[in-house]
Amino acid sequence: MSGTETAHKGRTFFGHPPVLANLFGVELWERFSFYGMQGILLIYLYYSAERGGLGIDEGTATSIVGAYGGLVYLSTILGGWLADRLLGAERTLFYSAIVVMCGHIALALIPALGGVAVGLVLIGFGSGGVKANATSLVGTLYGEHDERRDGGFSLFYLGINLGALVGPILTGLLQKSAGFHYGFGLAAAGMFLGIVQYGAGRRRLGASAREVPNPLPVAALRRTALIVAGGLIVVVALLISGVLPASRYATAVAVISAVAAVVYFAVILSSKQLTDVERRRVQAFIPLFIASAAFWSLYQQQFTVVTIYSDQRLDRNIFGWQMPVSFVQSINPVMIIVLSGVFAALWTKLGPRQPSTPIKFSAGLAVMGVAFLLFLTMAGGGPNSAPLLGLTGILLVFTIAELLLSPVGLSLSTKLAPAAFRTQMVALFFLSVALGTAMSGVLAKLYSTSHERAYFGVIGGVALVLGGLLALAVRPIRRLMSGVH
């Protein structure tokens, strides 16, 4: 099913192809399980055994969460490669969702650090396959110059955030009333529902969804399998031997993500399958990749610094009822649900008059810096001194920044993608998220209530400067984009 075909059919889903509903349906349930689990993961790691946790040091716990989050997005490279070289996007998406469900089951049933290790690895790799391929498949619904594209990705964002809203609320309530493992079990049940929903409607996708754009030669398959097996042996050996302690997991994933990005850009740019226009478009993506990584290093601190802040500094008392920590993770999805439709309508209405993608990226990064500077208004207080309304306002700014950059970045990766690297370009965008997410874990180790003014002030100021530098580079970037707006 080509974008040209769908441009003239199926305008029943808010003016978009109806199969879009099926794609964001599987992402809705994947996000339900992902955010539901992530809403209680950090406190599970550092809460004492008396409170049902594992009693890990806070710095080490944030490193594990940052590394896990980075792994999710780093594994989109694998998910994209499997789709482009072996299975096709649609089959890779389906099998990856099953792997995610198995990971949540492991967290729910296997006790202590064994369950954390097995569960997070499975969820990390599986979620990467789901994210890269669901996004790529959405991109196939629109032609290159279809002005509905950014609006469609914003609607896709709306759908998946319904899951992100409900997941932390339900798992948080279960964690508080029955224990952490029941919360993890609910996340597994949510992913199961997603698989059933997607399996019932997966045939609605066209033949192009099952195509393998750049099939791997049979002769290379064995060599690739040996390389992957060798890599896994090295990683397992590092973890078992203790050479790579848990406190450095986030740093390791950040380094791997940065190296992988350099290699990936080099591989794509050196490919003989690229036309001159495609090569320029990939070059245009490089500064936007850097800006995206910087953005996510701040935004993903919702799961590290903001979680600790919510547990220790936030006044969560609402008319005598103590709100679970995980509920804070649902504030952002509520705002996205409200505002993503507004942004989708705005981009659709403006059409060719809307700001270019580099301008949107610049604004998103700068607004994210402002969000961190707003923490200074609540700095210096004692335990439970920060008002819930104040944090809610800051998360509103987080949301505006996210909607300026994230769905637009997903859309851009499909517009700039060379034909032979369609899904892998989406994975490359997620690689910027991997780098940023891992860095959020690295940065979180620097946070403490004793010097939070310096922490929020410096990071917020750097983000503003980077946003300004990107704005100055808009014209040369647009020239390289070769007609893509």
Secondary structure, 3 states (H helix, E strand, C coil): CCHHHHCCCCCCECCECCHHHHHHHHHHHHHHHHHHHHHHHHHHHHCCHHHCCCCCCHHHHHHHHHHHHHHHHHCHHHHHHHHHHHHCHHHHHHHHHHHHHHHHHHHHHCCHHHHHHHHHHHHHHHHHHHHHHHHHHHHCCCCCCCCCHHHHHHHHHHHHHHHHHHHHHHHHHHHHHCCHHHHHHHHHHHHHHHHHHHHHHHHHCCHHHHCCCCCCCHHHHHHHHHHHHHHHHHHHHHHHHCCCCHHHHHHHHHHHHHHHHHHHHHHHHCCCCCCHHHHHHHHHHHHHHHHHHHHHHHHHHHHCHHHHHHHHCECCEECCEECCHHHHHHHHHHHHHHHHHHHHHHHHHHHHHCCCHHHHHHHHHHHHHHHHHHHHHHCCCCCCCECHHHHHHHHHHHHHHHHHHHHHHHHHHHHCCCHHHHHHHHHHHHHHHHHHHHHHHHHHCCCCHHHHHHHHHHHHHHHHHHHHHHHHCHHHHHHHHCCCC
